Amino acid sequence: MIDPPLQQVIQTTPSGEKRTYTDFILQAKSQQEQLIRWIKAHKLASLPVEYLVIMVNERSQVEFSPPKPPRAYESIIRPGLMSAKISSFEKSYNTEVFPKKDVKKLSRKMINKDASDDLDLLDRFHITEADLMKGFHCEHCGYIPLVKNGNRWICQKCHLQTENPALLTLKDYALLLGPSITNQEFRHFAKVHSTDTAKRLLQAQNLPHIGTNRGRVYNLHNL
C-alpha cells in the first residue's frame, strides 16, 4: 500500500506482518536532487535527470491510498514498461548536451564517487537481507528468478536464455551485502541448489579468491 499523503509505503508479508518504509517516490526524488547537486558541484553541463521506480516482483500487488495518487506516481512501473519509458525519455531529450568523450569522463567521475562512498544500503533504506528477492534476475527485463533447465537459465517472463547468469547477481551481492562471498552464500542468494553448479558459475567469473574447498572465499571488489 502506497500512501502519498503520509509519505509512506506499507508492505504486508505473506504471514500478515506489516512493515513501513519511506515513500518510493520521495526516495527517488531525493536521489534525483542529490545527482543534480553533484553535477552542479563538479561544474558539468546541465543534464536532465529523470527517475523511475521499478516494481521488480511481478507477484506483488500495488495499491494506493487514496486510490487516485498524484501524477508523480505514474513513475512507478513494472519491468515490462521500462524500455518504453526510456525510449520516451530519449525522444524528449534529443539534443546533445556534450560530446561522447565528456560522457565517458562523467561516467568515470560517477563510478569513482560511488566507489568512495561506503554506504550500507540495507540500513539506509530500512530493509533486511530477508526482504531481498533471491535468485538470478533477467538481464533483459529484470524478472526474478530465472528457472534452470539443463545447463541454461530461462526467464519465465521474456523467455531469455543464458548459460551464465551469475555476473549481475554477484554485482548485486557486492553492492548490497559485501565484497566477498562463499559458495554457500552464493547458493542462498542465487537460489542455486547444487554445490557443484555454484562452484562452476563462480569459477567462470575468474574471481580472485583465498582458501580451498568449503573454505574458499571469492573477492568481488573488481566486479
WOPE-V157305 format. One record per helix or strand. SS is the DSSP state (helix for helix, strand for strand). FROM is the first residue (numbers start at 1). LEN is the number of residues. If there is no record, write none. Layout:
# WOPE-V157305
SS:FROM:LEN  SS:FROM:LEN
This chain:
# WOPE-V157305
strand:2:2  helix:4:3  strand:8:5  strand:18:5  helix:24:18  strand:53:3  strand:64:1  helix:71:5  strand:76:3  helix:79:14  helix:100:17  helix:121:4  helix:129:3  strand:137:1  strand:144:1  strand:147:3  strand:152:3  strand:161:2  helix:166:11  strand:180:3  helix:183:8  helix:195:9  strand:209:2  helix:213:3  strand:217:3
